[in-house]
Amino acid sequence: MKQAASSDPAVLAQSILASRKYRDLNLPPETVIDLIQRGLDNGLKPSQAVDDARDKLHNIIAPYLGDPNYAESSEQLIGNPSFSDLLVIKTFCLKMLGKHASTRERIPYLEDFYHQIFYVTGVPHSILDLACAMHPFAFPWMNLPEECKYSAYDLHQPRVALINQFFSAAKINGQAYFGDILLHPPQKLAEIAFFFKEAHRFEQRQRGCNRAFWQALQVNWLVVSLPATNLTGRFDLADRQRKLVSETLDGLNWPLVELQVGNELLFCIHKSLG
């Protein structure tokens, strides 16, 4: 007699976590379990829930946006005596930023990008960088106070490890944390949270989840960025992105300032902790 397939999300998740595509990323198992559980709760059969979780995970991890060779990049940081030189640091950071589509298209506007944000929010002394990807490597262009505490969050463990190596080598007062911020929103107090080019993917993972996530953050300012066009630049997404932000903030008394730098819409949302 053929044994029935398991409907335990933790068991089902192993087929994804052990796959060639994801086994080296050391993803949080709870992320995959959550995706499968939501599929089961929506009436999918176990095999369908696994397929649905694979599709959503591909969008969450976004491998199509690019990644550096983490082992090779790490070697460049280990024991590098010249990493106290700003030009050396910036050269390395530009290489890292160029490996990921979301940060690569921001390179021509780096100085202006942060100048415009901080003109609205003020220059912060503490930052949360949420679903950060390669963005922490833009730190040298932020012109932050030396004591600024920078906390970055990502669910790609090799990326988190490299960012922590970078913080240490460049003597930045920062730390990168590994985990799923949707399941466990950071509770650190901070002046600003960056949430760059990720809110639309959160919606694809779990419709309507941004509202509770944004409310859970203990920050004065939340700076959300969204692409004004698709990756090829052929399709205008601005109205869709404004609608996403408007619907998320509906009924919340949070003033908002909208900016655009390059292909990026920036929504500076004043939460204010009081």
C-alpha positions as CSV (number, residue, x, y, z in Angstrom):
1,M,0.0,0.0,0.0
2,K,1.4,3.4,-1.0
3,Q,2.0,5.7,2.0
4,A,0.1,9.0,2.0
5,A,2.2,12.1,1.5
6,S,2.9,14.1,4.6
7,S,0.9,17.2,5.2
8,D,3.2,18.4,7.9
9,P,4.6,21.8,6.7
10,A,7.9,21.2,8.5
11,V,8.4,17.9,6.6
12,L,7.2,19.4,3.3
13,A,9.6,22.3,3.7
14,Q,12.6,20.0,3.7
15,S,12.2,19.2,0.0
16,I,12.7,22.9,-0.8
17,L,15.4,23.6,1.8
18,A,17.5,20.6,0.6
19,S,17.1,21.5,-3.1
20,R,20.2,22.5,-5.1
21,K,18.8,26.0,-5.6
22,Y,18.4,26.8,-1.9
23,R,20.6,24.4,0.2
24,D,23.6,26.7,0.3
25,L,21.7,29.8,1.3
26,N,20.8,28.4,4.8
27,L,17.4,30.1,4.6
28,P,15.3,30.3,7.8
29,P,13.2,27.0,7.8
30,E,10.3,29.0,9.4
31,T,10.0,31.1,6.2
32,V,9.4,28.0,4.0
33,I,7.2,26.4,6.6
34,D,5.1,29.6,6.8
35,L,4.7,29.7,3.0
36,I,3.6,26.1,2.9
37,Q,1.2,26.5,5.9
38,R,-0.5,29.4,4.2
39,G,-1.0,27.4,1.1
40,L,-2.5,24.5,3.1
41,D,-4.7,27.0,5.0
42,N,-6.0,28.2,1.6
43,G,-7.1,24.7,0.6
44,L,-4.1,23.6,-1.5
45,K,-3.1,20.0,-1.5
46,P,0.4,19.3,0.0
47,S,2.1,19.0,-3.4
48,Q,0.3,22.2,-4.5
49,A,1.3,24.0,-1.3
50,V,5.0,23.1,-1.9
51,D,4.8,24.3,-5.5
52,D,3.1,27.5,-4.4
53,A,5.8,28.0,-1.7
54,R,8.6,27.5,-4.3
55,D,7.1,30.2,-6.5
56,K,6.8,32.6,-3.6
57,L,10.3,31.8,-2.4
58,H,11.8,32.5,-5.8
59,N,10.2,36.0,-5.6
60,I,11.4,36.5,-2.0
61,I,15.0,35.5,-2.7
62,A,15.0,37.2,-6.1
63,P,18.0,35.4,-7.6
64,Y,17.3,37.2,-10.9
65,L,18.5,40.4,-9.2
66,G,22.1,39.0,-8.8
67,D,24.6,38.3,-6.1
68,P,28.4,38.4,-5.8
69,N,30.6,35.5,-5.3
70,Y,30.4,35.5,-1.5
71,A,33.5,33.3,-0.8
72,E,35.6,35.4,-3.1
73,S,34.3,38.7,-1.7
74,S,34.9,37.5,1.8
75,E,38.6,36.8,0.9
76,Q,39.0,40.4,-0.2
77,L,38.0,41.5,3.3
78,I,39.9,39.1,5.5
79,G,43.1,40.7,6.8
80,N,43.1,43.5,4.2
81,P,45.4,46.1,5.6
82,S,44.4,48.8,3.1
83,F,40.7,48.7,4.1
84,S,41.2,51.8,6.2
85,D,41.5,53.9,3.0
86,L,38.2,55.4,1.9
87,L,39.0,55.0,-1.8
88,V,39.7,51.2,-1.3
89,I,36.5,50.9,0.7
90,K,34.4,52.7,-1.9
91,T,35.9,50.7,-4.8
92,F,35.0,47.4,-3.0
93,C,31.5,48.7,-2.2
94,L,30.8,49.8,-5.8
95,K,31.7,46.3,-6.9
96,M,29.2,44.8,-4.4
97,L,26.5,47.3,-5.3
98,G,27.0,46.5,-8.9
99,K,26.3,42.8,-8.4
100,H,22.6,43.4,-7.5
101,A,20.1,45.0,-9.8
102,S,18.3,47.0,-7.1
103,T,21.5,48.7,-5.9
104,R,23.2,48.8,-9.3
105,E,20.7,51.2,-10.8
106,R,21.1,53.5,-7.8
107,I,24.9,53.9,-8.3
108,P,24.7,57.1,-10.5
109,Y,22.5,58.8,-7.9
110,L,24.2,57.7,-4.6
111,E,25.2,61.1,-3.2
112,D,21.9,62.7,-4.1
113,F,19.8,59.8,-3.0
114,Y,20.7,60.1,0.7
115,H,20.9,63.9,0.6
116,Q,17.3,64.0,-0.4
117,I,16.1,61.5,2.2
118,F,18.0,63.2,5.1
119,Y,16.8,66.6,4.0
120,V,13.3,65.4,4.9
121,T,14.1,63.2,7.9
122,G,17.2,64.8,9.3
123,V,20.5,63.0,9.6
124,P,19.9,59.9,11.8
125,H,22.1,58.4,14.5
126,S,20.4,55.0,14.2
127,I,19.1,53.1,11.2
128,L,17.3,49.8,10.5
129,D,18.0,48.5,7.0
130,L,15.2,46.0,6.4
131,A,15.5,43.2,3.8
132,C,18.7,44.9,3.1
133,A,20.2,42.8,0.2
134,M,23.4,44.6,-0.8
135,H,22.3,48.1,0.3
136,P,24.6,48.3,3.4
137,F,27.5,48.6,0.9
138,A,26.2,52.1,0.1
139,F,27.2,53.2,3.7
140,P,30.2,55.3,2.6
141,W,27.9,57.6,0.6
142,M,25.5,58.2,3.4
143,N,27.7,60.7,5.2
144,L,26.4,59.6,8.6
145,P,27.9,60.5,12.0
146,E,30.6,58.1,13.1
147,E,28.6,56.9,16.0
148,C,25.5,56.1,13.9
149,K,24.2,52.6,14.8
150,Y,23.4,50.7,11.6
151,S,21.3,47.5,11.9
152,A,20.8,45.4,8.7
153,Y,18.4,42.5,8.3
154,D,18.3,39.8,5.6
155,L,17.3,36.1,5.3
156,H,20.2,35.2,3.0
157,Q,22.9,33.9,5.5
158,P,26.0,34.2,3.2
159,R,25.0,37.8,2.5
160,V,24.5,38.6,6.2
161,A,28.0,37.1,7.0
162,L,29.6,39.2,4.3
163,I,27.9,42.4,5.5
164,N,29.2,41.7,9.0
165,Q,32.7,41.2,7.7
166,F,32.4,44.5,5.8
167,F,31.2,46.4,8.9
168,S,34.2,45.0,10.9
169,A,36.8,45.7,8.2
170,A,35.5,49.2,7.6
171,K,35.1,49.9,11.3
172,I,31.4,50.7,10.9
173,N,29.2,50.7,14.0
174,G,26.9,48.2,12.5
175,Q,25.6,44.6,12.7
176,A,23.7,42.5,10.2
177,Y,21.1,40.0,11.5
178,F,19.8,36.8,9.9
179,G,16.1,36.1,9.9
180,D,12.6,36.6,8.5
181,I,11.5,40.1,9.3
182,L,8.0,39.5,8.2
183,L,7.6,36.8,10.8
184,H,9.7,38.6,13.4
185,P,9.7,42.4,12.8
186,P,12.7,44.0,14.4
187,Q,11.9,45.7,17.7
188,K,15.0,47.8,18.0
189,L,14.3,51.5,18.5
190,A,15.7,53.6,15.7
191,E,15.3,57.0,14.1
192,I,14.9,55.7,10.6
193,A,14.0,52.4,8.9
194,F,14.9,51.8,5.3
195,F,12.6,49.5,3.4
196,F,13.9,49.6,-0.1
197,K,12.3,47.9,-3.1
198,E,10.7,45.2,-1.0
199,A,7.1,46.2,-0.1
200,H,5.7,45.0,-3.4
201,R,7.3,41.6,-2.9
202,F,5.9,41.5,0.6
203,E,2.5,41.9,-0.9
204,Q,3.1,39.1,-3.3
205,R,4.1,36.9,-0.5
206,Q,1.1,37.8,1.7
207,R,-1.4,40.3,0.5
208,G,-2.0,43.2,3.0
209,C,1.0,42.2,5.3
210,N,2.8,45.6,4.9
211,R,0.4,47.4,7.2
212,A,1.0,45.3,10.3
213,F,4.7,45.1,9.5
214,W,5.1,48.9,9.3
215,Q,3.0,49.4,12.4
216,A,5.3,47.0,14.4
217,L,8.5,49.0,13.6
218,Q,9.7,51.1,16.5
219,V,11.0,54.0,14.4
220,N,10.4,57.7,13.9
221,W,10.7,57.6,10.1
222,L,10.0,54.8,7.7
223,V,11.5,55.3,4.2
224,V,9.9,53.0,1.7
225,S,11.2,52.9,-1.8
226,L,9.6,51.3,-4.8
227,P,10.6,51.1,-8.5
228,A,8.9,53.6,-10.7
229,T,9.2,51.3,-13.7
230,N,9.9,47.6,-14.2
231,L,13.5,46.3,-14.6
232,T,13.5,46.9,-18.3
233,G,12.1,50.4,-17.9
234,R,9.3,49.6,-20.4
235,F,6.4,49.7,-18.0
236,D,5.4,52.6,-15.7
237,L,4.6,51.3,-12.2
238,A,4.3,54.6,-10.3
239,D,0.5,54.7,-9.9
240,R,0.5,51.1,-8.8
241,Q,3.2,51.8,-6.2
242,R,1.4,54.9,-4.9
243,K,-1.7,52.9,-4.5
244,L,0.1,50.2,-2.5
245,V,1.5,52.8,-0.1
246,S,-1.9,54.7,0.1
247,E,-3.8,51.5,0.9
248,T,-1.2,50.4,3.5
249,L,-1.5,53.8,5.3
250,D,-5.3,54.1,5.0
251,G,-6.6,55.5,8.3
252,L,-3.2,56.0,9.9
253,N,-2.2,59.5,10.8
254,W,1.3,59.3,9.4
255,P,2.4,62.3,7.3
256,L,4.2,61.4,4.1
257,V,6.7,63.1,1.7
258,E,7.1,61.6,-1.7
259,L,10.4,62.0,-3.6
260,Q,11.8,60.5,-6.8
261,V,15.5,59.8,-7.5
262,G,16.3,58.1,-10.7
263,N,13.9,55.2,-11.2
264,E,13.0,55.1,-7.5
265,L,10.0,56.4,-5.7
266,L,10.7,57.3,-2.1
267,F,8.0,57.6,0.5
268,C,9.3,59.2,3.6
269,I,6.7,58.3,6.3
270,H,6.7,60.1,9.6
271,K,5.6,57.6,12.2
272,S,7.0,59.4,15.2
273,L,7.5,57.5,18.4
274,G,6.7,60.7,20.3
